[in-house]
Amino acid sequence: MKLIRWGAKGAEKPGLVDAIGILRDLSGHVSEITPTLLSPENLARLGAIDPAGLPKIPDGTRLGAPLTGISKIVCVGLNYADHAAETGAKIPKEPILFLKAVSSLNGPDDDIVIPRGSVKTDWEVELGVVIGTRASYVNEQEAMDHVAGYCVINDVSEREYQSERGGLWDKGKGCDSFAPIGPWLVTRDEIADSQNLKLWTEVNGVRRQNGSTQTMIFDVRMLVSYISHFMTLMPGDIIATGTPPGVALGMKPPQYLKAGDMLRLSVEGLGEQNNRLVAWSR
């Protein structure tokens, strides 16, 4: 099942994508796509609805992030060995964790705002793991039982803020609009192997990232278990699992994003994002 939220920003309604790609309105059955809806029982109830009986959503309708009520976005740094190499970092012995502000959430096709004074805004396509049931101190054998599904997330990053302004990485990760999510929340049953998904990014039509989750250092199962030993994962929480090589930081010379640039990125089976970069203004 592919769940969506559609409509104007701040007034989104719930929906789903049927088997032939038609967007359908779910608002006659549920009021929103919330964390409580991600329990196995509630997902089964939604899965029993016949999509053919649901109203079609008009073509060209804006899609928002496919879930509301997210309490935290937990990110994993340097989780692809070849990405660590391109940034000049050592391969981590344990997952590097940081948090991305929920105020950075953005729709999959909404504009990405370059922060005021930014000179090093960068892209990072990532597999997002959506938690369905509370996870605390779970072992790896049980970890996937707590996963509701997956989504595309772009861990947009401001590298100067991240690495040159003191403190932790969070400064460069949580700016407004820096977490486009979606277009869909794809339930776990639709993804046969989360460790065998292609993911890619194009900048102005040029392919920059072209990787696979096969090359993750720490896989999804390990990450869910590991993170749950440091913080309780709640329904609706999203784990951004790291990015493959090909970011602007790794280019020689780096080619950071500027206003007017267009990003297109995808994770296999999870849909595609298309974002325009715009300058900050108030």
The 8 nearest C-alpha neighbors of each residue, nearest first, counted from 0:
[[1, 186, 185, 2, 46, 189, 15, 16],
 [0, 2, 185, 16, 15, 184, 183, 186],
 [3, 1, 15, 184, 183, 14, 0, 65],
 [4, 2, 65, 14, 183, 15, 13, 5],
 [5, 3, 13, 65, 12, 63, 11, 14],
 [4, 6, 62, 11, 12, 63, 61, 3],
 [7, 5, 11, 61, 10, 62, 60, 12],
 [6, 8, 10, 11, 9, 61, 5, 63],
 [9, 7, 10, 11, 6, 63, 61, 106],
 [8, 10, 11, 7, 6, 63, 12, 5],
 [11, 9, 7, 8, 6, 12, 5, 4],
 [12, 10, 6, 5, 4, 7, 9, 8],
 [11, 13, 5, 4, 31, 6, 26, 10],
 [14, 12, 4, 31, 25, 26, 32, 3],
 [15, 13, 25, 24, 3, 23, 4, 2],
 [14, 16, 2, 3, 23, 1, 22, 17],
 [17, 15, 22, 1, 21, 20, 23, 2],
 [16, 18, 20, 21, 19, 50, 15, 22],
 [19, 17, 20, 16, 21, 50, 0, 1],
 [18, 20, 17, 21, 16, 22, 50, 51],
 [19, 21, 17, 16, 18, 22, 23, 15],
 [22, 20, 17, 16, 19, 23, 55, 18],
 [21, 23, 16, 56, 15, 55, 20, 17],
 [22, 24, 55, 15, 56, 14, 54, 53],
 [23, 25, 14, 54, 26, 53, 56, 55],
 [26, 24, 14, 13, 27, 28, 29, 23],
 [25, 27, 29, 28, 30, 13, 24, 12],
 [28, 26, 25, 29, 24, 30, 53, 13],
 [27, 29, 26, 25, 30, 45, 48, 24],
 [30, 28, 26, 31, 27, 25, 13, 32],
 [29, 31, 26, 13, 28, 12, 32, 27],
 [32, 30, 13, 29, 33, 12, 26, 67],
 [33, 31, 66, 13, 67, 36, 34, 65],
 [32, 34, 67, 36, 35, 31, 66, 68],
 [35, 33, 235, 234, 36, 37, 68, 32],
 [36, 34, 37, 33, 38, 234, 41, 235],
 [35, 37, 34, 41, 33, 38, 32, 42],
 [38, 36, 131, 35, 34, 42, 147, 41],
 [37, 39, 41, 131, 40, 36, 132, 42],
 [40, 38, 42, 41, 43, 37, 131, 147],
 [41, 39, 43, 38, 42, 44, 37, 36],
 [40, 42, 44, 38, 43, 36, 39, 37],
 [41, 43, 45, 39, 44, 40, 37, 46],
 [44, 42, 46, 40, 41, 45, 39, 47],
 [43, 45, 41, 47, 42, 46, 40, 48],
 [46, 44, 42, 47, 43, 48, 41, 28],
 [45, 47, 43, 44, 48, 42, 0, 49],
 [46, 48, 44, 45, 43, 49, 42, 50],
 [49, 47, 46, 45, 50, 44, 52, 53],
 [48, 50, 51, 52, 47, 53, 46, 45],
 [51, 49, 53, 52, 17, 48, 23, 15],
 [52, 50, 49, 53, 17, 54, 23, 48],
 [53, 51, 50, 49, 54, 48, 23, 55],
 [52, 54, 50, 51, 23, 24, 55, 25],
 [55, 53, 24, 23, 56, 52, 51, 25],
 [56, 54, 23, 22, 24, 57, 53, 21],
 [55, 57, 23, 22, 24, 58, 54, 60],
 [58, 56, 60, 55, 59, 22, 23, 54],
 [59, 57, 60, 56, 22, 55, 61, 21],
 [58, 60, 57, 61, 56, 62, 6, 5],
 [59, 61, 58, 57, 6, 62, 5, 56],
 [62, 60, 6, 5, 59, 7, 63, 108],
 [63, 61, 5, 4, 6, 106, 60, 182],
 [64, 62, 106, 4, 5, 65, 107, 61],
 [63, 65, 106, 180, 181, 66, 105, 4],
 [66, 64, 3, 4, 183, 184, 181, 63],
 [67, 65, 32, 64, 33, 68, 4, 69],
 [66, 68, 33, 69, 32, 65, 64, 34],
 [67, 69, 33, 70, 34, 66, 235, 32],
 [70, 68, 235, 236, 67, 71, 66, 101],
 [71, 69, 236, 68, 235, 101, 72, 233],
 [72, 70, 236, 69, 101, 73, 237, 100],
 [71, 73, 237, 99, 98, 238, 236, 74],
 [74, 72, 238, 98, 97, 239, 237, 71],
 [75, 73, 239, 97, 96, 238, 98, 240],
 [74, 76, 96, 240, 241, 95, 239, 94],
 [77, 75, 95, 78, 241, 96, 74, 94],
 [76, 78, 83, 79, 241, 82, 75, 80],
 [77, 79, 241, 216, 76, 215, 75, 80],
 [80, 78, 215, 82, 81, 77, 243, 216],
 [79, 81, 83, 82, 90, 84, 78, 216],
 [80, 82, 84, 83, 79, 244, 85, 243],
 [81, 83, 244, 85, 79, 84, 243, 80],
 [84, 82, 88, 80, 77, 86, 81, 85],
 [83, 85, 81, 87, 82, 86, 88, 80],
 [84, 86, 249, 82, 87, 83, 81, 244],
 [85, 87, 83, 84, 88, 249, 82, 248],
 [88, 86, 84, 85, 83, 89, 249, 82],
 [89, 87, 83, 86, 84, 90, 85, 77],
 [88, 90, 91, 83, 87, 84, 80, 77],
 [89, 91, 80, 83, 88, 92, 77, 84],
 [92, 90, 93, 89, 94, 95, 77, 78],
 [91, 93, 90, 94, 95, 89, 216, 217],
 [92, 94, 91, 95, 217, 90, 225, 96],
 [95, 93, 96, 75, 91, 92, 76, 217],
 [94, 96, 76, 75, 93, 97, 91, 77],
 [97, 95, 75, 74, 94, 76, 73, 98],
 [96, 98, 74, 73, 169, 75, 99, 95],
 [99, 97, 73, 72, 74, 169, 100, 96],
 [98, 100, 173, 72, 172, 101, 73, 169],
 [101, 99, 173, 102, 103, 98, 72, 71],
 [100, 102, 103, 104, 71, 99, 72, 70],
 [101, 103, 100, 104, 175, 173, 174, 176],
 [102, 104, 175, 176, 177, 101, 178, 173],
 [105, 103, 178, 102, 101, 176, 179, 177],
 [106, 104, 179, 176, 178, 64, 180, 103],
 [105, 107, 63, 64, 109, 179, 108, 180],
 [106, 108, 272, 179, 181, 182, 180, 109],
 [109, 107, 273, 274, 106, 272, 110, 62],
 [110, 108, 106, 274, 107, 111, 105, 275],
 [109, 111, 275, 274, 276, 112, 277, 108],
 [112, 110, 276, 176, 275, 277, 274, 113],
 [113, 111, 277, 279, 278, 276, 114, 176],
 [112, 114, 278, 279, 277, 117, 111, 115],
 [115, 113, 117, 279, 112, 116, 174, 278],
 [114, 116, 279, 117, 113, 278, 280, 112],
 [115, 117, 114, 118, 113, 279, 119, 278],
 [118, 116, 114, 115, 119, 113, 120, 157],
 [117, 119, 120, 116, 159, 255, 157, 256],
 [120, 118, 158, 157, 255, 159, 117, 121],
 [121, 119, 157, 256, 255, 156, 118, 158],
 [122, 120, 156, 255, 247, 155, 256, 157],
 [121, 123, 155, 246, 156, 154, 153, 124],
 [124, 122, 154, 153, 242, 155, 125, 246],
 [123, 125, 153, 242, 152, 200, 154, 264],
 [126, 124, 242, 152, 241, 153, 239, 240],
 [125, 127, 151, 240, 239, 152, 150, 128],
 [126, 128, 239, 150, 149, 238, 151, 152],
 [127, 129, 149, 238, 237, 148, 130, 126],
 [130, 128, 237, 148, 149, 147, 236, 146],
 [129, 131, 146, 234, 235, 147, 236, 145],
 [132, 130, 147, 234, 37, 146, 38, 145],
 [133, 131, 234, 145, 130, 38, 134, 233],
 [132, 134, 233, 232, 234, 135, 145, 131],
 [133, 135, 232, 231, 227, 137, 132, 145],
 [136, 134, 227, 231, 137, 228, 232, 133],
 [135, 137, 228, 227, 138, 134, 224, 231],
 [138, 136, 224, 135, 142, 134, 141, 227],
 [139, 137, 224, 140, 141, 142, 136, 225],
 [138, 140, 142, 224, 141, 220, 221, 137],
 [139, 141, 138, 142, 143, 220, 137, 144],
 [142, 140, 139, 138, 144, 143, 137, 145],
 [141, 143, 139, 144, 224, 220, 145, 140],
 [142, 144, 146, 145, 141, 220, 140, 223],
 [143, 145, 142, 141, 146, 147, 132, 131],
 [144, 146, 132, 143, 131, 142, 130, 134],
 [147, 145, 130, 131, 143, 144, 148, 129],
 [148, 146, 131, 130, 129, 187, 186, 37],
 [149, 147, 186, 187, 129, 185, 146, 128],
 [148, 150, 128, 185, 127, 129, 184, 186],
 [151, 149, 127, 184, 181, 269, 183, 185],
 [150, 152, 181, 126, 127, 180, 266, 125],
 [153, 151, 180, 125, 127, 179, 154, 124],
 [152, 154, 124, 123, 155, 179, 178, 125],
 [155, 153, 123, 178, 152, 156, 124, 177],
 [154, 156, 122, 177, 153, 121, 123, 178],
 [157, 155, 172, 121, 171, 120, 158, 154],
 [156, 158, 120, 171, 119, 160, 159, 121],
 [157, 159, 161, 119, 160, 156, 162, 171],
 [160, 158, 163, 161, 162, 157, 119, 164],
 [159, 161, 171, 164, 158, 157, 170, 162],
 [162, 160, 171, 168, 158, 159, 170, 157],
 [161, 163, 159, 160, 158, 164, 168, 165],
 [162, 164, 159, 165, 160, 161, 158, 166],
 [163, 165, 160, 162, 159, 161, 166, 170],
 [166, 164, 163, 167, 162, 161, 160, 168],
 [165, 167, 164, 168, 170, 162, 161, 169],
 [166, 168, 169, 170, 165, 161, 162, 97],
 [169, 167, 161, 170, 171, 162, 172, 166],
 [168, 170, 172, 171, 167, 173, 98, 99],
 [171, 169, 161, 168, 160, 172, 173, 167],
 [172, 170, 161, 157, 160, 156, 169, 168],
 [171, 173, 156, 169, 170, 99, 174, 155],
 [172, 174, 100, 99, 103, 169, 171, 177],
 [175, 173, 177, 103, 172, 176, 171, 114],
 [174, 176, 103, 177, 102, 173, 112, 104],
 [175, 177, 103, 105, 111, 178, 104, 112],
 [178, 176, 155, 103, 174, 175, 173, 179],
 [179, 177, 104, 103, 105, 176, 154, 153],
 [178, 180, 105, 107, 106, 153, 152, 104],
 [181, 179, 152, 64, 107, 151, 106, 178],
 [182, 180, 183, 107, 151, 150, 64, 65],
 [181, 183, 107, 270, 180, 65, 271, 62],
 [184, 182, 181, 3, 2, 1, 65, 185],
 [183, 185, 2, 150, 1, 65, 149, 181],
 [186, 184, 1, 149, 148, 183, 0, 150],
 [185, 187, 148, 0, 188, 147, 189, 184],
 [186, 188, 148, 189, 190, 147, 185, 149],
 [187, 189, 186, 190, 191, 148, 0, 185],
 [188, 190, 187, 186, 191, 185, 0, 268],
 [191, 189, 187, 188, 192, 193, 268, 186],
 [190, 192, 189, 193, 188, 187, 195, 194],
 [193, 191, 194, 195, 190, 196, 189, 187],
 [192, 194, 195, 196, 190, 191, 212, 219],
 [195, 193, 212, 213, 192, 196, 218, 219],
 [196, 194, 213, 212, 193, 192, 211, 197],
 [197, 195, 212, 267, 211, 194, 193, 198],
 [196, 198, 211, 267, 210, 266, 212, 195],
 [199, 197, 266, 210, 265, 211, 209, 267],
 [198, 200, 209, 208, 264, 265, 210, 124],
 [201, 199, 264, 208, 207, 263, 206, 124],
 [200, 202, 206, 205, 263, 204, 207, 262],
 [203, 201, 262, 205, 204, 261, 206, 263],
 [204, 202, 261, 205, 260, 201, 262, 263],
 [203, 205, 202, 201, 206, 263, 261, 262],
 [206, 204, 201, 202, 203, 207, 200, 208],
 [205, 207, 201, 200, 208, 204, 202, 209],
 [208, 206, 245, 201, 200, 205, 209, 202],
 [209, 207, 245, 199, 200, 206, 244, 210],
 [208, 210, 199, 198, 207, 200, 206, 211],
 [211, 209, 198, 243, 197, 199, 208, 212],
 [210, 212, 197, 213, 196, 198, 214, 195],
 [211, 213, 194, 214, 196, 215, 195, 197],
 [214, 212, 194, 211, 195, 215, 196, 210],
 [213, 215, 212, 79, 211, 216, 80, 210],
 [216, 214, 79, 212, 217, 78, 213, 218],
 [215, 217, 78, 79, 214, 218, 80, 90],
 [218, 216, 215, 221, 222, 78, 219, 94],
 [219, 217, 221, 220, 215, 222, 216, 194],
 [220, 218, 222, 221, 223, 217, 193, 240],
 [219, 221, 223, 222, 218, 142, 139, 143],
 [220, 222, 224, 218, 219, 223, 139, 225],
 [223, 221, 225, 219, 224, 220, 226, 218],
 [224, 222, 226, 220, 225, 221, 142, 227],
 [223, 225, 227, 221, 137, 139, 138, 222],
 [224, 226, 222, 227, 228, 223, 221, 229],
 [225, 227, 228, 229, 223, 224, 222, 230],
 [228, 226, 135, 136, 230, 224, 231, 229],
 [227, 229, 136, 226, 225, 230, 135, 224],
 [228, 230, 226, 227, 231, 225, 136, 135],
 [231, 229, 227, 228, 232, 226, 135, 136],
 [230, 232, 135, 227, 134, 233, 133, 229],
 [231, 233, 134, 133, 227, 230, 236, 135],
 [232, 234, 133, 236, 235, 231, 132, 134],
 [235, 233, 131, 132, 34, 130, 236, 133],
 [234, 236, 34, 69, 130, 129, 233, 131],
 [237, 235, 71, 130, 69, 233, 234, 70],
 [236, 238, 129, 72, 128, 127, 73, 130],
 [237, 239, 73, 128, 127, 74, 240, 72],
 [240, 238, 74, 127, 241, 126, 125, 75],
 [239, 241, 75, 126, 238, 125, 74, 127],
 [242, 240, 78, 75, 125, 76, 239, 77],
 [241, 243, 125, 123, 124, 79, 244, 78],
 [242, 244, 82, 210, 79, 245, 208, 81],
 [245, 243, 82, 81, 246, 208, 242, 85],
 [244, 246, 208, 207, 249, 247, 243, 250],
 [247, 245, 248, 249, 244, 122, 123, 121],
 [246, 248, 253, 254, 250, 249, 255, 121],
 [247, 249, 253, 246, 250, 86, 121, 254],
 [248, 250, 85, 247, 86, 246, 253, 245],
 [251, 249, 253, 252, 247, 248, 254, 246],
 [252, 250, 253, 249, 254, 248, 247, 85],
 [251, 253, 250, 254, 249, 248, 247, 255],
 [254, 252, 250, 247, 251, 248, 255, 249],
 [255, 253, 247, 252, 250, 256, 248, 251],
 [256, 254, 119, 247, 120, 121, 253, 257],
 [255, 257, 120, 121, 260, 254, 258, 119],
 [256, 258, 260, 259, 276, 255, 113, 277],
 [259, 257, 277, 276, 278, 260, 256, 113],
 [258, 260, 276, 277, 257, 275, 261, 278],
 [261, 259, 276, 258, 257, 275, 203, 256],
 [262, 260, 275, 203, 274, 202, 276, 259],
 [261, 263, 202, 274, 273, 201, 275, 203],
 [264, 262, 273, 201, 272, 200, 202, 274],
 [265, 263, 200, 272, 199, 271, 201, 124],
 [264, 266, 271, 198, 199, 270, 272, 267],
 [265, 267, 198, 269, 197, 151, 268, 126],
 [266, 268, 197, 196, 269, 198, 265, 270],
 [267, 269, 270, 266, 190, 196, 185, 189],
 [270, 268, 266, 267, 150, 151, 183, 185],
 [271, 269, 268, 182, 265, 183, 266, 267],
 [270, 272, 265, 264, 182, 273, 269, 263],
 [271, 273, 107, 264, 263, 108, 265, 274],
 [274, 272, 263, 108, 262, 107, 271, 264],
 [275, 273, 108, 262, 110, 109, 261, 111],
 [274, 276, 261, 110, 260, 111, 259, 262],
 [277, 275, 258, 111, 260, 259, 110, 112],
 [278, 276, 258, 112, 113, 259, 111, 275],
 [277, 279, 113, 258, 112, 280, 276, 114],
 [280, 278, 115, 114, 113, 112, 277, 281],
 [281, 279, 278, 115, 112, 114, 277, 113],
 [280, 279, 115, 278, 114, 112, 277, 113]]
